[in-house]
Amino acid sequence: MRWLACCAALWLAMPGAPRAAEPATPASIPADAVFARGEDALRRGDFTTAAASFSEAVRLNQTAGRSGAQRESLLRLAEAQQALGGNGEALKAVRDAISLATAAGDTAQIGRARAALGSLYVELGADAQARAELEGAIAVAKAENEPGVAAVAQNNLGNLFARQHDPARAVTAYEEARTLAEQAGDGALAARAQANAGRATIDRGELDAALALLDDAGTRTHDLPASFEKAYSLINIARSFDRVRAARPASRKQLLLRSHALLVEAETVAGEINDGRSAAYALGYLGALYAEEGRTSEALEITRRAVFQAQRAGADDSRYLWHAQSARLLRQLDQRDAAISEYRAALEIVEQLRHAFAAGSAAAPGSFRESLGPLYFELVDLLLQRAAQAPDAASARPDLESAQKTVELLKAAELRNYFRDDCVDAFREKRKSVAQASASAAIVYPILLPDRIELLLSTSKGIERIGVPAPAARVSLEVHEFRRLLEKRTTRQYLPHAQQLYRWLIEPIEPRLTALGTSTLVFVPDASLRTIPMSALHDGEHFLIEKFAVAITPGLELTDPGPLDRRHLELFLGGLSESVQGFPALEHVREELQAIHDELGGEILLDENFVLPNIKKRLESTPYSIVHIASHAEFEPNVNDTFLLTHEGRMSMSQLADYVGLFRFRETPLELIMLSACETAQGDEQAALGLAGIAVKAGARSAVGTLWKVNDVAASELVAAFYGRLRDPEVSRAVALQDAQRKLLADWRYRHPGYWSAFVLISNWL
């Protein structure tokens, strides 16, 4: 888990360096008492009390003019805030400490603060900044003869290398950290560095060496006095033994007993210091061991004790784990209703902590889906099972609506985690019902479960479900082949896959769509389905786009439906036709932008004029309705690597969102942002998630983008046709794109879906 594995880098690592000596005064005495209370809370793992105490100590020392004590209080405050997941508050505290230490010329404390700052950057995934700060801290600490501070920084440098999947360098850093910690007389840090070296050695595949390191770390930790830090070290070593056990089945029983002994000892230590937080982790992982052995009832009892301890300690950052574990155990015991209650309890906590989860972490792209996604879908699975067994539609409706709501929560959480900001929550406040938005539209949630597809169909008449016996793994294979072959415009090899996906995703609901008179399908795609254009699904005679207008949305609650106001359209038109920075020329962009200008007007920034200062100036100064950009853009798994190409450099999605972000506060929002030459990494679900969320990020009601690089001539013709239809007040955005795609489909040169289906309409379809 991120909180245990990453946050520990700072607050389990900072040595108790002496504070700057300052004379005691009447004003300083309460400050020292408050600071001591914070230190005691930090040792016990009571981070909420620690943060409050250190915050008060900062204020009291500032009032008393005790700069050294104020700086020390700031660093301790950062430790507590980081442990609570408040990385923003921790960063501010560390930076304030650096500023004060620099003003005071306290080089040693600057080194300590840089070590803390580096640790925070490791957790935030800011690798370059993390390495710079940690290596700087090591240099300062060695110059000041402070091996303890150097050891902290080396340990965190090892964490950075481990996160970058460079176990050899991680082991070297951890070994240096252990040596420095021993020089400083810090046995706890030496034991932790040894355990970390063992974990990294597992990553190198050297299991015998890893076991020797972990055994030594366990012995070192066992000899430490009871403390919060000791409990967590024991837990981390036990978890490392779990990894060895998975890789070495022959030693399973022996390694299981080692993990069990360490977790039992950790629980004992937690009891000695009355620390419910570490007790919860020890018990929770102990419950997982019993579950692995098939002792489900015992595992459930122990896991419920973990829930109690986490609740007692106010440790919601772990309590959701044990509610989820309880839910899975109850499911194994065929107690479905009780399992649903436990899943709901877990997700209620996750939603409360959503900003902490999205604040940024060292986790790899996609890890949010891997770690938290199953919680949502396991609950959805149980709700849909219960709905399927309901005696009538009215009885099933509450579970279907709850399943839909759960999927929506996941969609919002995924985007929040991808973009790492609050743009998602701003959009959710605008949500309208489907009935208010369009009576002729149907919202389709294709939910991929291990043993089946569940199609949730939401219309103005209500919500219903249809189960399809197609396992998620098989569907994903079909999707990946379909996407790969769609880009081969010289063959029709894509067709069998287009037809199979049609049979799974459209055929089961088509009679209902016909009965309702549906004209527009709005998909809320999940997982691999985000990487393909639904418009190119095929029934054997016709593409889906020939029957329905098609749009996608990252979530219905992330959609602001409303018709396009055509009375006062203001257009920004920008792009590149020339080859710059190694990207090929887009020779027909000039014609594309001119065709749009001829239809709807607008200001054009082309080639050498399409540069960041000009773009920023125009977007900030004019209330545009439509922003159309015809330039290379790439959506990548990591939002920091996603960009849009300008003449002199790359514009990040965050920059673009900042430039147009003020639009979201207007009475008339940005109606449409169109990127006509973007692409997503083939088959990459995270990259496709970024494209799906661009409207939300940019504060626009809708967006149009392309899933792959399209033919320049075909793109220009489609774009011109789209805007030509968009002029008609009777034509929705979805229908305008449908008509443009059908126009290309009717041209024998562009009939292959590789030419036209890459264009997808995102969010508002009206």
N, C-alpha and C positions, 0 to 999 in steps of 0.2 A: 504494500500500500504506500501511496505517495507520502502521506504524513509521517509514517514511521521511517521509511527509507531515506527520504530527502531532507525533511525538516530537521532530523536528528543531526545533520551535518554541522549545524551551528550550536544548538543548545545542548547537545551532548558533548561538545568539543571545547568550549571556551574555558581556559584555565582560570582559576581564581586568583588572578593577578592582583597585587596590592593596589589600593587606590592612592592617588596623589596625597601626600601628607599635607594636611591643612590644619591650622589651629582650631581647637574646639571652641565654639561660642554658644551662648544660650540658643541662638537660632539654629545652630548646626545639630544640636542634640536630637530634636525630633526628626530631622532629616536622616540622621544615622540610624535611628530606631526604625523608621519606615523602610530604609534600605535593607536593614537586617531582616525585617519581616519578608521583604521580597526575596532575599537570598534563601531564607528558609523555605518559602513556597516553591521556589525554583528547584531546590534539592528534592522536594517531595513530589514534584511534577504538577503542582497546582498552578498552572500558568495564568489562569484568570486573576487569581489573587496576586501573583507575581507581577503581572502587567500593571495592575492598578497601583500596587505599592511602588514600583519603579517610576511610574508616571508621576506619582505624588512626590517621590524623592527628587525627580528632575525639577519640579516646580519649586520645592523648598530650597534646594541647593542654588537654583538660579536666583531666588529672592535673597539668599544669604551671600551671594557673590562668590560661591565656592565652585569655581570652574572645573577643577579636577574631579570633584565628587559628582558634579553635574554630568560630565562626560562619561564617567563610569556608570552612572545611573542610566544614561541613554543607551549604552552598549548592552546593559542587562535588560533594559526595556525591549531592545531589538530581539534579544534571545527569546523572551516570553512571547512577543508578538509573532515571531516566526513560528514558534511551536503551535500557536493558535491558528495558523494559516493566514495571518494578517501581514502578508509580505509587503504591501504598500506602506503600512505603518512602520514596519521594521526598517524598510529602506530609508524612510524619512528620519528615523531615530539615528541610524548609523551615519547618514550624511551630516546630520546636525553635529554628531560627535566628531566627525572628521573636520568639519569647519571650525569647531571650537579648539580641537587639538592643534590644528594648523596655526590658528591665531596665537595659541599659547606656546608654539614651538615644541610641543611634546611629541618628539619623533617616535618614541616607543609606543605611545598610545595610538598614533597614526597607523603604525604597523598592525596593532590589534584591530583597529576599526576596519582597515583594509581587508584583513582576514575575514572579518564578519561580513563585509560587503561582498567579497568574493563568494562566500558561502551562499548568500542570498541569490547572487547571479547564477550560481549552479542550479539552484532550485527553480529559478525563473527560466532556465534554458538559454540564457544570454551567454553563450560559451566564450566568445572572444573577450567580453568584459570580465567574466569570471576568471579566466586564466590570467589576464593582465593584473587584476587586483591580487590574486593569490600569489603569483610569482613576485609581485612588488612587495607584498607583506612578508614573504619569506626572506627577501633580500634585506628589508629593514630589520626584521627580527634577528637575523644572524649578525648584522652590523651592531645591533644593540645588545647582543649576547642574551637573547631571550628565546631559548630553545623551545619553551612551551608554546609560544605564539607561532613559531615556525612549524612546530608539530601539527598544530591545528590547521594551518594553511596547507601543509603537505597532505594531510588526511583529506581535506576537502578537494584538493587537486586530484587526488586519487578517485574521489567520487565523480569528478568531472570526466576523467578518462574512462571510468567504468561506464558512465552514461553514454559516452561516445563509442562504446563497444571496442575499446582499446585496452584489453585486460593486461597486456604486458606492461604498458606504461603505468597502469593503475597499480599493479603489484609493486613496481619500483617506488612509486610515490608513497604507498602505504608502508613499505619497509623503512623508508626514510623517516616517515612520521613516527613509527614505533621507536626507532633509534633516538630521535630527538625527544620523544616523550619520556623515554627512560633517562636521558640526560637531565631532563627537567624534574624527575621524580614524580611524574604523573602516571601512576600505574593504571588508572582507569582509561586514559587515552591510549596508552601502549596496548592494553588488551583490546580496545576497540579497533585500533589500526591493524592488529594481528587478525582479528576476525574479518575485517574488511579485505585483508590480503587473501584470506582463505576463500572468501566469496569470489573475488576476482580470479583466483586460481581455478575455481570450478569452471568459470567462463573459458579458461584456457584448456579445459578438458583434462587437467592433471589432478585426478581425483585423489590419489594417494597423498600427494603433497598438500592438497586442500584439507584433507582430513587431519593431517599432522598439525597444520596451522590452526584449524578450528579447535582441536583438542587442547592445544597450548593456550589459545584464547579463552577457552572454557575454564582451564585451571587458573589462569591469571584473574579472570572475572570472579571465580568462586572465592578467591582470597581477599576480595575487596570488601570493605564494610558495607552494610545494608544502605542502599540509596536508590533513588529513582533511576539513576544512570545504570547501576548494576542490574536492576530488573530488566531494563530494556536491552542491555548487552546480552544477557542470557537469552532473551526472546529472539534477538537477531541471530545468535549462533544456532539456536534451535531451528530457525527457518532455513539457515544455510544447510544444516544436516538434512532437512527435508529435500532440498535440491539434489544433494548427493544421492539420497535414497531413490529419487526418481530416475537417476542415471545409472544406478547400480542395484538392480532388483535382487541380485544374489545376497546382498548384505542388508536387505530391507528390514528384517526383524531387529538386527543389532542396532541399526541406525534409528529405527523407530523408538527403541528404548532410550537411546541417547537424547533424542528430541524430547521425549516424555520427561526424562529426569531434569533437563534444563528448564522446561516450562513449569514443572512442579516447584523447582527451586525459585523461579521468578515469581510465582504466585506467593510463595512464603515470604520472600523479600518484600513484595508489595504489601503484604499484611503487616509486616514489622514496621513499615514506615507509613501505614494507613493510606496507601496510594491506590485509589480505585481505578485510575486510568491504566496503570501498568498491569494491575490485577485483571482488568477486562481483557487486555491483549493476551496475557498468559492463559486465561481460561478459554478465550475464544479459539486460540490456536490449539489448545489442548482438546477442545471439543472437536476440532477438525481431525485430529489424530484418531479419536474414537470413531468418528464417522468413516474414516478410511478403513478401519478395521471391521466395519459393518456393525458396530455396536451403536445403532442409531438412537435408541431410547436414552442410553447413557450420554451420548453426544449431545442430545437435545437438552438434557438436564444441565450439563456443564455449560452449554451455550447460553441457557437462560440465566445462569449465574453471571456470565460475562455481560449480558444485557443489564442486569441489576447493577453490577459494579460500574459500568460505563455511565448509567443513568445517575448513580450516586455521585460520581465525579463530575457530572456535567460534560462528559466527553462524547458529544454527539459525533465528533469526527471519527469515532470508532464504533459508536453504538449502532449505526446503520449496518455495519458489517455483520454484527451478531444477530440483528433482526433478520437480515437476509439469510444468514446461515440457519437460523431457526426455521425460516420459511422452507428452505430446501429439505431440511430434515423432516418437517411435517409433511411435505409432499411425498417423501419416500414412505412415510407411515400412512399414506392415503387419507390424510386429514386436510382436504382441499380448502375448506372454508377457513380453518385456522391458518393455513399457509397464506391464503390471500390476505388475511389481516396482518400477518407479519411482513409480507412484501409491502403492503401499504404503509406500515410504520416505518420501514426502511426508506421508502421513497419520499415520505413526508420529511424526514431528516435531510435527505439529499437535496430536496428542493430548498429547505431552509439554509443549507450550506452552499447553494449554487454559486454564489459569487466567489467563495473560497476555492471551489473546484475550478472555476473559470479564470481565476486570477493569474494563471500562468504557472507552469511547472516544468520541471526537467523531463517530464514524460514525453515519450516519442509520439509522433502523430498517430492517431488511431487508438492510443492506449485508453482514452476515455471510453470509447465504444467497447473495448475489450474488458475494461474493469467494471464499468457501471451499466453498459448496455444490457447485459444479461438480466439485471434486476428488472428492468422495464419489460423485457420480452417474456420473462418467466411469469410475471404477473399477468401480462396480456394473454398468454397461453392458457393459464388457469381460468381467467375470466371468460374467454371464448369457449373453453370446454364446458363451463357451467351454463353459458348461454345456449350452447347447442343442445343441452339436455333439458332446457326449460320447456314446460308444457305448452306454452303459446308465445306469440310475438311480444305481447305486453310484459310477460314475465322476463323475457330475455333482454328487453330494452335497457334496463339499468346496467347490466353487465356489459352490453355492447357500447353504451355511452361511456362507461368507465374505461373500457379498453381503448376507445378512441381518444379519450382524454389522456391516458397513459402514453400512447404513441405520440401525441402532441407534446407532452412534457419532455419526452426523449428528444424529439426534433429540436425543441428550443434549447435543451441542455447541450446537444451536440454542436449547434451553431455558436452558442455562448462560449463553449470550450474552444472551438476552432478560431473564432475571432478575438476571444479574450477581452470582451468589453460588454457594455450594457445595452448595445444597440438592439438586442433581442427583446429585452423587457420593454423598451419604448414601443416596439411594434405590437407586442401582445396586448397592449392597452387599447389598440384600435380595432380589435377583432369584432366582426359582425357575423351573424348567422348566415348559413348558406341560403336560407329562404329570403333574407333581406338582400342578398347579393344577386342571385340569379336563380329563377325557378327552373331554367332549362339546363342548368349545369349539374353534373354529378361528380362528387368527390370520391376518388377511389384510393383506398389504402391497401396496397398489396403487402401483406405481412409474411415474411419468410420465416417459418419455424422449422425445427429439425426434421419433423416428419410430414409437413404439409405447408401449403400456402393457405392463408386465410385472407379472403377479399372482404374488406369492410366497405360497404357502399353507403355513402351519406348523401341524401337528397333532401329536397324540400318536404318530402313525405316521411322522412325519418331515416333510421339507420338499420341496416341488415347485414348479415354475414353469409358468405358462401365458402365452404371448405373445398380445397382442391388437393388430391393426394399426390403432391410433388414435393419431395424433400428439398430443403434449402440448398444443400450441397449440389444436387443435380441442377437446380434452377440456376445457381451461380455459374456452373460450367457452361450451360447453354447461353447465358448472358455474355460471358467473356468471349465465347466464339462468335456470337452475333456481332458484338462490338468490333472485334478484330476484323471480321470479314466485311463489315459495312464500309470500311475505308478502302477496300479493294474495288475500285470503281469499274474494273474491266471484267468482273465475273458476277455471277448470280449465286455464288456459294452461300451468301447470307440467307437465302430464301428459306431453306428448311428450318433454320433457327428462328427466323421471323414468324414462321407459321406455328412452330411449337410453342413459342412464347405467347402467341395470340390464343392458342387453345387453352393455355393455363390462365392467362390474365384477363382476357376479354370475353371469350366464348361463354364462360359460366354466368356472366352478368348481362350479356347482350340482350336476352329477351326482356329483362327488366328495364334496360335502358330504352328499348324500343317502345315498351308500354308507357313509359313516362314521357316520351317525346324528347329525350335528351339530345341536345345538339353540341354540347361542349363537355369533354372529359378533363377533369383536373386531377392529376395523379399526385399523391404524396409518396414518392418512391423511397425505398429503403435499401441500404447496403449496396449490392452490386447493381440494382435496378437504377440507381442514380447515374450510372455511366452510359446508359443507352437512351436513344430517342424513342419514346412510345409511338410516335407518329409513323414509324417505319414497320410496326408489327403488321402482319399480313394474314388474311383469312383464306388464302388460296386463290382469290381473284382480285382483291383490292387491299390497298394499304389502309391502315386505320385512319390516316388523315383524309382519305376520300370519304369517310363516313362521318367523322366527328372533328370539330376543332379541338385541339389538344394543348393543354398547358401543364406545367408542373409547379408545385409549391413546396418549399421546405417544411411547411406546416400551415394548416388552416388558420391557426391562431397567430401566424406570422404574416398573414395576408391582410392588406387593407383594401377590400373590394370597393369599387366605385367606378362609374363610367368616366371615360376620358373627356375632359372639358375642352372642346375644340374652338371655343370662342376667341381665346387670346393665347394661341400657342407661341411660345418662345423657344427657339431651337439653338443649341450649341452643336456645331459640326466640326469635328477635328479628326486629324489622321495623318498617316504617313503613306506616301506613294513611292518614296525613294528607299533604296537599300541603305540602312544605317546599322552600325554596331554588329555587323555580321549577319543580320537578318535580311532575307530576300526582299526585293521590291514588291510592292502591291500596286501594280501599274494601273489598275482600274479604280483605285480609291478616289482619284480626282473626279472621275465620271460619277461615281457613287454619291459623293458629297454634293456635286452639282445637281444631280437628279433630285435629291432630297430638297435642296435649296429651291429648285424650280417648282416643286410641289407645295412646300410649306414655308419657304423662306429660311431665315437663320443666318448666323454668322459663321464663317468658315475659317479655321486655323489649320493650315496645311504645311507639311514638311518643316522647313526651317522656322516657321512661325508656331509650330506645334511643340512648344517647349514649356517647361514647368511654370516659369514666371507668368507667361501669357495665359496658360490654362487656369492657374490660380486666380489671376486677376479677373478673368471673365466669369468664372464660376462663382466667385465671391461677390461680384458686383451686379449680376443680372439674375433675376428670378426665372430661370429657364424652366420650361415644362418638360422638355426632352433633351437629353444629352446623348449624342450619337458619336461614337469614337470608332474609327476604322483604322486600327493599328494592331500589331502583334500584341497579344496578351497571353499569359500563361498562368493557369491555376495549378498550384502544387499542393502536395499533402500538408506542408507547413505554410501557414499564412504568411510568414515572413519571407518566403521565397516566391510568393505570387506577385506578379507585376504586370504593368501595362507599359509598352514601349513608347517613349517620346523621342524627339529628334536628337536630344543631347544626353539622354539617360533613361532610367527606369522609374516609373511612378508606382509606388506600392499601393495596394488596395486601401491601406490606412490613409495614405495621402489623398487618394481620390475621395474617400469617404469624408475626410476632413474638409476638403474643398467644397463638396456639395452638402455636407452635413447640416449646414444652417437651413437648408431647404425644409428639413423635417419639422422645423419650428414655425414654418409659414402656414397661413390659412390654406393656401393652395400648394400642395406638396409637389415634389418632383414626380411627374407621372411615369416617365420611362427613361431608363438608361440602356443603351444598346451598344454592345461590343461585337462588331461584326467580323473580327478576325482573331478571336481568342480560341484557346484550346485547353483541354484538361489532359493530364497524364493518362495515357490509355489504360482503361480498366482500374484506375486508382479511385477508390471510393472517397477518400479524404479530399482529393483534388476536386472531384465532382461535387462534394459537399460545399466547397468554397464557391463554385460557380452557382450552385443552387441558392446560396445565401447572399449573393451580391446585391440583390435589391434591398434586403434588410440592412446590410452593411452600409450601403450608399444612401439609405433613407428614402428610397424610391418606392412607388407603388408597384412597379413592375420592371422587369429587365428582360432583355433578349441577348442570348450569348450563343456561342457555337461550341460543340463538344470536341471538335477536331478542326484542323486547318482545312478550310474549304477552298474550292476552286475560285479564283479571283473574279473571273467573268460571271460565273453562276451567282456568286455572292452579291455582286453589284446589281444583277437583274432582280434577284429576290428582294433585296433591300428596297429598290425603287418600287417594285410592285407592292411591298408591304406598306410603305408610306402613302402610296397612291390610294390604297384601300382605306387606310387609317383616316383619310380626309372625310370619309362618309360617316356622318353622325349615327347612322343606323348599324354600323359595323363595329363589333367589339375588337379588342386587340387580338384575341384568340382567332376570330374569324379572319381578320386581316392577314395574320400569319398563315392560316390554313389556305386562303385564296392564293397567297404568294407561292406557297409550296406546291399547290396544285397546278399553278401556272407553269412552274418548272417541270413538274411531273408530266405535263402534257407535251413538253418539248422533247423529242426523241434524244437530243443531245444530253439532257439532264434527267432522264427518267430514273436512273439509278439513285437510290436513296443516299448514296455517298455525297451527292451534290446538294441535296436540299434538307435532309432530315437532321443534319447537325445543328440547325437553328432551333433553339428551344425558348419558349416563352415561360418566364418564371414569375410566380406570385399572381398579381391581379390579372385576371383574364378578361375583364369587362371592357 
